[in-house]
Amino acid sequence: MSNTLFQPSKLAAASFGLGIGGFVGILVALLTGSFLGAAVQSSSLAPGAAAGFWLAAVMSPAAIVTGIVAKMRATQPGWWSTLAILLGALVLVVVVVTFVYILALASTTS
């Protein structure tokens, strides 16, 4: 028995993988940061959480672009391409809101 779920479009499958990776990466980064709290300066987990955040921030536009390209190129890219676009947009919104929060926090404390 062969797996034919992603056979119609490998680009859509790549988009789906980027969307899932970005979503999981942003969740892990934000949860790690929230659990560390004020101890983030001395924690060994902080660099990994920061790297996860930046990787998720890069993956979200990549998921959106590859999802749109897959929709334009393939005859039947499947539901995973649409889900990847939505996940990429969700992660992008979370990244932008996080940046706005950080800028607001930085401007009120200085």
C-alpha positions in Angstrom: 0.0 0.0 0.0 1.5 3.3 -1.0 0.9 6.7 0.5 -0.7 8.9 -2.2 -1.7 11.8 0.0 1.0 14.2 -1.2 1.4 12.8 -4.7 -0.4 15.5 -6.7 1.8 18.3 -5.5 5.2 18.0 -3.7 5.3 21.8 -3.5 2.0 21.8 -1.5 3.5 19.2 0.7 6.5 21.4 1.3 4.2 24.3 2.1 2.3 22.2 4.5 5.6 21.1 6.2 6.7 24.7 6.5 3.4 25.8 7.9 3.4 23.0 10.6 7.0 23.7 11.4 6.4 27.4 11.8 3.4 26.8 14.0 5.1 24.3 16.2 8.2 26.5 16.3 6.3 29.6 17.4 4.4 27.7 20.1 7.5 26.2 21.5 9.4 29.5 21.5 6.5 31.4 23.2 5.8 28.7 25.7 9.4 28.4 26.6 9.7 32.2 27.0 6.6 32.4 29.2 7.7 29.5 31.4 11.2 31.0 31.9 9.8 34.5 32.7 12.3 36.6 34.5 14.9 33.8 34.7 15.3 34.0 30.9 18.7 35.8 31.3 20.4 33.0 33.1 18.6 30.1 31.4 20.3 27.8 28.9 17.0 27.3 27.1 16.7 31.0 26.0 19.0 30.7 22.9 17.1 27.7 21.7 13.8 29.5 22.2 15.1 32.5 20.4 16.3 30.4 17.5 13.0 28.7 17.3 11.2 32.0 17.2 13.3 33.3 14.4 13.0 30.0 12.4 9.3 30.2 12.8 9.3 33.8 11.7 11.1 32.8 8.5 9.0 29.7 7.9 5.7 31.5 7.9 6.2 33.7 4.8 7.9 30.7 3.1 4.7 28.6 3.8 2.5 31.3 2.5 4.5 31.8 -0.7 4.9 28.1 -1.4 1.3 27.5 -0.7 0.2 30.2 -3.1 2.7 29.0 -5.8 1.3 25.4 -5.3 -2.2 26.7 -5.8 -1.2 28.5 -9.0 0.9 25.6 -10.5 -0.8 22.4 -9.6 -4.2 21.3 -10.9 -5.1 19.8 -7.5 -2.8 20.9 -4.8 -5.1 19.6 -2.1 -6.3 20.9 1.3 -2.9 20.9 2.8 -1.9 23.8 0.6 -4.8 25.9 2.0 -4.0 24.8 5.5 -0.4 25.8 5.1 -1.4 29.3 3.9 -3.6 29.7 6.9 -1.0 28.4 9.3 1.7 30.6 7.8 -0.7 33.6 8.1 -1.4 32.8 11.7 2.3 32.5 12.6 3.0 35.7 10.8 0.3 37.5 12.8 1.7 36.1 16.1 5.2 37.3 15.1 4.0 40.8 14.2 2.0 41.0 17.5 5.0 39.9 19.4 7.2 42.5 17.8 4.6 45.2 18.5 4.4 44.1 22.1 8.2 44.1 22.5 8.4 47.6 21.0 5.6 48.9 23.2 7.2 47.4 26.3 10.6 48.8 25.3 9.3 52.3 24.8 7.4 52.4 28.1 10.4 51.2 30.2 13.0 53.5 28.7 
